[in-house]
């Protein structure tokens, strides 16, 4: 199976590396070609353009920042869909709006290309170790055909329903994650300001009812001030906006998401755009 990976950020690079390690023939493309060099050393072909990556591939997988980036990569005369052969499979693993995912699926089918929306849960460590969880929307039969590729990158695969189901589940997931991180920053800051031992407080929270895997990991990063990015601040702000808009269309007002998003936007403006989401605690430490 020839697989092309479009987008070599924190997640895409790890996913491509896992595909190479598991024996797939892999081509990669990224706007900043310097990010492709380590993957070339690992055995990937570095494509000169999106179309070059997509041409001749059995599967084209994208891991991009937002709707705009996805639109520019897939569509247009020089986009991936125009270069893909009929019967090839497009997989969109970015965190996107449901409306755009459904529009992209229709565009793919119009060109004779099959389509799955398959965003992931997990972060840098899971991408690098092949332990991501895939949230898949689309035909069950197509998912079964693509299962070997997903299995190379992930530890679990959930088929959630028709196209758009994966995208919706991802927004629900990241809404909860964003609100948790924002409230955790306030909790850690309060522990510090009140004179409690913040590490002991974090241990109590982690061992108690609030102690999700996310809380345990992010609390430790906040305490250590370890902000090398696993999940960039602006991407969480974007995800919370997408989630808020999706929920609003269903008649649910996400007030908690709006409040949480303000913290990520403020952190981005304060110079933390290139840092991990754990860094939002620093605004409360000032």
N, C-alpha and C positions, 0 to 999 in steps of 0.2 A: 504494500500500500504506500503510495507516494503522498506525503502530507506536507502542505505548506502552512507555515505559521506567520501571520501578519501581526506585528506588534511585539516588541521584545522588551517590555517594561519588567517590573518586578515579577509579574505572574507569567507573562508570555515566554520569557527567557527560560524559566524553570520548566515550563511545560514542553518547550521545544527540546530542551536537554534530555528530559525523560523519554521523549519519543525516539531520539537518537540512540539513547542507551538501550532501548528495548528493540532496536533493530529496524525501525522504520526508515524509509528513504525520506529525508527531510530537507525542505528548502525554507529559508527564512527571509523576511523583509522587515526593515524598520526605517522610519524617516531618518533617524540618526544612525548611519551605517556603522559607526564605531561600536555600537552595541552588539553588532552581529559578529564581530571578530572572535570572541570566545567560542561561539557556536560553530564558526567555520573551523576552528581548531579541533572541535569535538567531532566534526564530520558532516556538518550541514553545508548545503550549497547556499551561498548568499546571493539572493536575487537582486537584480539591478533596479527593479520596479515592482509595483504590485502586480501588474499584468504578467511580468516575467515569472513571478512566484506562482501565480495561479495557472499559467499555461501548462497543460499536461498533468496537473495534479489530480489525484483521485479525490482528495479531501483538501479543502482550504479552511483553516481555523483562524479566527480573528480574536485578539484580546487587546481591546483598545479603551481609550479613556471615557468616551461619551458618545452620544448620538451623532454629533457632528463629525467626529473622527471616523466612526463606523460608516456613515453616509459617504464620506469622501473616498474611503478605501474600497467599498463594494461597488458603488455606482459610477456611471460615466463611461465614456469611451475607453479610458485608460484604467478603469476599475477592475476589480477581481472578477465580477460576474461576466463581464464582456469577454474575458480571456478564458474562462472555464469551459471545458468540454461538456457537451450534453450528457447527462447522467452522473456527473460528478456531484460531490456533496459539499455544501457550504455549512459550516458550523460557526455560530456566533456565540462566543463565551464571555463577551463584555457585559458589564452591568448597564443596561439600557432601558429606555421606556418601552412599555408593552406595545404602544402604537407603532413605534418605529420598527420593532422586531417583526410585527405582523406585516408591515409595509415591505420590509426587506424580504420576508418569506415570499410574498406575492411576486416581487421583482425577480427573485431566483427562479421560481416556478415558471414564470413567463419566458425564461431563457432555457428551460429544460434542465435546470439545476435543482437537486433536492436540498432540503434545508432542515436543520435542527437548531433551536435555540437552547444553549447549554451553558449558562453561567455557572460559576463555581462558588462554593464556600471553602474557606481556608485562606491562608496567606502565604507569605514568602516561603516559610519553612515547608509547608505542605506542597507547594509547587515544586520546590527543589527536591523533595523526597518522593514525589509521585503519590501523595496522600490526599489530593484534593477530593472534594465531594461535588459531583455534577448534578445540577438541577435541570432536567431535560424536558423540553416541550417539543412535540412533533410526533410523527408516526412511530408506533411501537416497532414495526418491522424494520424501519430505517435505523432506529436506535440499536436493535440487535446486530445489524450489519456493522455498525460503528463501534460496538462494544469493545473490540480489541484495542482500538485507539484510546477510548476513554479509560479502559483498564490500565493502560500504560501510564496514564497521568494521574489516576485517581483511585481511592480506596473504596468509594461507594458511588453508585449511580441511581438516582431516583427519577423514574418516569412520572411526571406530574400531570400529563394530559396533552391537549393539542398545542399547537404553536402559540407561544406567548405565555404558557403556564410556567415555564422555567424562569422567564423574565419577571413575572409577577411574584413568584416565590422568592426570588433573589431580592426584590425591593422590600418585601415583608421582612426578610431576614436582616437586611442591612439597616432598615428602620429600627429594629430592636437593638442591633449592635450599636448604632450611633447614639441612641438615647442612653444605653448602658454606659458607654464611654464618657458621655457628657456628665452624667450623674456621678460616675466614679471619680472624675476629676474634682467635682465639688466635695465629695466625701473625703478624699485624700487631703485636699486643701484644708478642710475643716479639722481633720485629725491633727494636722501640723499646727494650725493656728491655735488650737485649744490646748496644746502642750502634751497631747498623747504621743506615745511612741508610734509613729506612722507605720513602721514595718509590722509592729504587733497588731495595729488596727487593721492593716491589709490582710494579715493572716487570719484574723477573726472573721472578716468579711468573706474571705476565700473559702473558709471552712464551714460557713453558715449558709443560710438560705440564699443570699445574693451571689454565692460563689460559682458562677458559671465559668467555663474554661476561658472565656474572653476576659472576665473580671480578673482572674488569677494572672493571666499573661500581661494584660495592660497595666494592672496595678504594679507589678514588678518593674515594668519599664518606666512608669512614672516615678517610682521610688529611686531607681537607678539613674534617672534622667538619660535613658538610653533611647534616643529618638531616630536612630538610623531607620529608614522607612521600611515597614512591612505593609502599611496601608497609609497612603498619603493623605494629608489633611484636606486638600481641595476635592479629592475624590469622594470622601465621606460627605462633604457639603453638597456635592452634586447628587449623590445617592439619596440623601435625605430630601432634596428638592424633588427628584423623580418620584420618590415614595409618596411625598405629600400630595403631589398632583394626581397620582394614581388613586390614592385613597379618596381624594376629594371627588373624583368622578363617580365613586361608589357611595357618596354621601357621608363619608367619615372625615371629620376635621382632625388633622393630626397636630394638635396644639403642642404636644410634647416634642414632635419632630421639629417644629418651627423654633422652639426654644433651644433645643440641642444644636440645630444648624447654626444658630447665631454664634455659638461658641466656636464652631469650626471656621466660620467665615471670619470671625474676629482674629483667630489664630493665624489664618492665612494672611490677613492684612498686617499682622504684627511681625511677619517675617518667618513664619513656620510652614510656608507652602511646601518646602522640600523635606519636611519632617514627618515622622510617624504621628498617627492620631493621638497617641499618648501625650504628645507635647502640649495639648491644649491645657493641661494642668498648670503650665507655666504662667498663663495669664492670671490665674488665681493666686499665684505665689508672689506676684509683684507687690 
